[in-house]
Amino acid sequence: MHNGDFIVFLISDFTGKTAETVINSVSIQFDMGHIETKKFNNVSTISRLTEIINQAKEEKKVILAYTLVLPELCDYLENQANKYDIPTMDILGPFMNQFSQILNQQPQLEVGLSYNLDHGVMEKMKCIDFNSRCDDGKDLNKLKKADIILIGVSRTSKTPVSMYLANQNYKVATISLAPEVSLPQELHEVNSNKIVGLTIKAGSLQKIRQHRLDLMEFDSKSGYTKIKRIKEELNYAQEIMDDIGCKRIDVTNVAVEDIANQIIAKF
């Protein structure tokens, strides 16, 4: 290394992503020359820490930045670093101590909890992306990968329900039913246990559609809101659901969250 260069040992009992993110965010605020990082992940024993300390002793300008949960590992690292005059940065400790005082609770001291949280968020993002791509009959090639397939006539809350289910880690595809539109062949190729038909009373659907047209300032004389047309659509949808033999939920005057919870209860 050059005279102005530092090497930062990132020591973690899991992936080390937290330490890496913090060091990268902080170091750019200082004129420290080139900073090299070296990651030591899944550190769970005193012997492994001893190996890392021995490597650090060979460096001229080294900092030990760590995210270790277990107190015995933190204490050992701090004692050894102090012995050899090596600076340390305890990234998690001060925050956990302050939280402990404020909440009057002891931390769980469980390795990888932050990773589990990040992983959970990523899974939700994947489901949201899948549901967006497979909404209203799009990307039918992915239909077999869906956990749930929602079918029903227009304005039966298929899309908002699918987005709510995405936040519960369900991959959902939606397909609108209408007499003039042929049913996708792909729907016949999936397990009918995945399919949920959303039904609704004709009068309620008429009000929902009329409200939708009013908001969009469309012609209210459209057949879209005519009760005769609506009944035709609902009868057609009923025939399709009977033919498929799928589960059904009546969404008349039911909130999106409650519809989603009823669906989850069926799986």
PADRENFI-289052 format. One line per 8 residues: their letters; for each residue x, y, z of C-alpha. Coordinates in steps of 0.2 Angstrom, whole numbers, plus 2048, in hexadecimal, padded with zeros to 3 digits. Example, Ala and Ser with C-alpha at 12.3 -4.5 7.8 and 13.67 -1.06 7.14 Angstrom:
2
as> 83E 7EA 827 | 844 7FB 824
***
This chain:
267
mhngdfiv> 800 800 800 | 805 812 7FE | 808 81D 80D | 7F6 825 80D | 7EE 814 80A | 7E3 80A 816 | 7DD 7F9 817 | 7CD 7F5 820
flisdftg> 7C9 7E4 826 | 7B6 7E1 825 | 7B3 7D4 832 | 7A1 7CC 833 | 798 7BD 83A | 78E 7BD 82B | 78F 7C5 819 | 798 7D5 81E
ktaetvin> 78D 7DF 813 | 788 7EB 822 | 79B 7EF 826 | 79F 7F1 813 | 790 7FD 811 | 795 808 820 | 7A7 809 81C | 7A4 80E 80A
svsiqfdm> 798 81B 810 | 7A3 822 81D | 7B4 821 814 | 7AF 82C 806 | 7AD 83B 812 | 7C0 83B 816 | 7D0 83D 80C | 7D7 82D 811
ghietkkf> 7E0 828 801 | 7DC 817 7F9 | 7D2 80C 805 | 7D3 7F9 802 | 7C7 7EE 80A | 7C9 7DB 80E | 7BA 7D2 814 | 7B9 7C4 821
nnvstisr> 7A8 7BC 821 | 7A0 7AF 82C | 7AC 7B2 83A | 7A5 7A8 849 | 7B4 7A2 853 | 7C3 7A9 85E | 7CF 7A0 853 | 7C9 7A8 843
lteiinqa> 7CA 7B9 84B | 7DC 7B5 851 | 7E1 7B1 83E | 7D9 7C2 839 | 7E3 7CB 847 | 7F3 7C3 841 | 7F0 7C9 82F | 7EC 7DA 835
keekkvil> 7FC 7DB 83F | 806 7DA 82E | 7FD 7E9 827 | 804 7FB 82A | 7F3 804 82A | 7E5 7F9 82E | 7D4 7FC 836 | 7C9 7EE 83C
aytlvlpe> 7B7 7F1 839 | 7AB 7E4 83F | 799 7DF 840 | 79A 7D1 84D | 78A 7CD 858 | 791 7C2 865 | 799 7CC 874 | 7A7 7BF 877
lcdylenq> 7AE 7C1 865 | 7AD 7D4 866 | 7B6 7D4 877 | 7C4 7C9 870 | 7C6 7D3 860 | 7C7 7E4 86A | 7D3 7DD 876 | 7DF 7D6 869
ankydipt> 7DE 7E5 85E | 7E2 7F0 86D | 7F1 7E5 871 | 7F8 7E8 860 | 7F2 7FA 85F | 7E7 7F7 850 | 7D8 803 84F | 7C6 7FB 84F
mdilgpfm> 7B5 800 84A | 7A6 7F7 852 | 798 7FB 846 | 78A 7F2 84F | 78E 7F3 861 | 78B 806 865 | 77A 805 85C | 775 7F5 865
nqfsqiln> 77A 7FC 876 | 770 80C 873 | 761 802 86D | 762 7F7 87C | 761 806 888 | 753 80F 87F | 748 7FF 87D | 74E 7F7 88D
qqpqlevg> 750 7E7 884 | 75F 7DC 881 | 764 7D8 86F | 760 7C7 868 | 773 7C5 863 | 76D 7BB 854 | 779 7BA 845 | 772 7BF 834
lsynldhg> 762 7C8 839 | 766 7D7 82E | 769 7CB 81F | 759 7C2 823 | 750 7D3 822 | 759 7D8 812 | 755 7C7 80A | 742 7CA 80F
vmekmkci> 742 7DB 807 | 74A 7D3 7F7 | 73D 7C5 7F6 | 72F 7D2 7F7 | 737 7DC 7E9 | 738 7CD 7DE | 726 7C9 7E1 | 721 7DB 7DD
dfnsrcdd> 72B 7DA 7CD | 723 7C9 7C9 | 711 7CF 7CC | 714 7DF 7C2 | 71A 7D5 7B3 | 70C 7C8 7B4 | 6FE 7D4 7B7 | 6EE 7D4 7AC
gkdlnklk> 6F4 7C5 7A1 | 705 7CB 79D | 714 7C0 79C | 70A 7B0 79C | 71A 7A5 79A | 71D 7A9 7AD | 70C 7A2 7B2 | 712 792 7B8
kadiilig> 71E 79B 7C4 | 710 7A4 7CD | 70B 79F 7DE | 6F9 7A6 7DB | 6F0 7AA 7CC | 6E1 7B6 7CE | 6D3 7B6 7C1 | 6C4 7C1 7BF
vsrtsktp> 6BB 7CE 7B5 | 6C1 7E0 7B5 | 6C1 7EA 7C5 | 6C1 7DB 7D1 | 6D1 7E2 7DA | 6DC 7D5 7D2 | 6EB 7E1 7D0 | 6EB 7E9 7E1
vsmylanq> 6E8 7D8 7EA | 6F7 7D1 7E0 | 702 7E0 7E6 | 6FC 7DD 7F8 | 701 7CB 7F6 | 712 7CF 7EF | 716 7D7 800 | 711 7C6 808
nykvatis> 71E 7BE 7FC | 712 7B7 7F0 | 715 7B7 7DD | 704 7BA 7D5 | 6FE 7BB 7C3 | 6ED 7C3 7BF | 6E2 7C0 7B0 | 6D3 7C9 7AB
lapevslp> 6C4 7C0 7A5 | 6B8 7C7 797 | 6AD 7BD 78A | 6B6 7C5 77B | 6C7 7C0 781 | 6CD 7AE 77F | 6D3 7A6 78F | 6E6 7A3 78E
qelhevns> 6EB 791 78B | 6F9 793 798 | 6EB 794 7A5 | 6E6 783 7A1 | 6F7 77D 7A4 | 6F9 782 7B6 | 6F3 779 7C6 | 6E2 77F 7C9
nkivglti> 6E6 780 7DC | 6F0 78F 7D8 | 6E1 798 7D0 | 6D5 7A4 7DA | 6C6 7AB 7D2 | 6C0 7BC 7D8 | 6AD 7BE 7D7 | 6A2 7CD 7DB
kagslqki> 690 7D2 7DB | 68A 7DB 7CB | 683 7EA 7D3 | 693 7ED 7DD | 69E 7EB 7CE | 693 7F7 7C4 | 696 805 7D2 | 6A9 801 7D2
rqhrldlm> 6AA 803 7BF | 6A0 812 7BE | 6AB 81B 7CB | 6BA 816 7C1 | 6B3 81E 7B1 | 6AE 82D 7BB | 6C0 82F 7C1 | 6C7 82D 7AF
efdsksgy> 6B9 838 7A8 | 6B4 82B 79B | 6A3 829 793 | 698 821 7A0 | 68D 81A 792 | 69A 80D 78F | 695 7FB 790 | 6A2 7F9 79D
tkikrike> 695 7FF 7AA | 685 7F8 7A3 | 67E 7EB 7AF | 679 7DF 7A1 | 68B 7DF 79B | 692 7DD 7AC | 687 7CE 7AF | 68D 7C6 79F
elnyaqei> 69F 7C8 7A5 | 69B 7C1 7B6 | 692 7B2 7AE | 6A0 7AF 7A3 | 6AD 7B0 7B1 | 6A2 7A4 7BB | 6A2 797 7AD | 6B5 798 7AB
mddigckr> 6B8 796 7BE | 6AC 787 7BE | 6B5 77F 7B0 | 6C6 782 7B8 | 6C0 77D 7C9 | 6C9 78A 7D2 | 6C7 792 7E3 | 6BC 7A1 7E4
idvtnvav> 6BB 7B1 7EF | 6AC 7BD 7EE | 6B4 7CF 7EF | 6A4 7D9 7F0 | 6A7 7E7 7FD | 6B7 7DE 803 | 6C7 7E8 806 | 6D7 7E3 7FC
edianqii> 6E0 7DE 80C | 6D1 7D3 811 | 6D0 7CB 800 | 6E3 7C7 800 | 6E2 7C0 812 | 6D3 7B4 80C | 6DE 7AF 7FD | 6ED 7AB 808
akf> 6E2 7A1 814 | 6DE 796 805 | 6F0 791 802
***
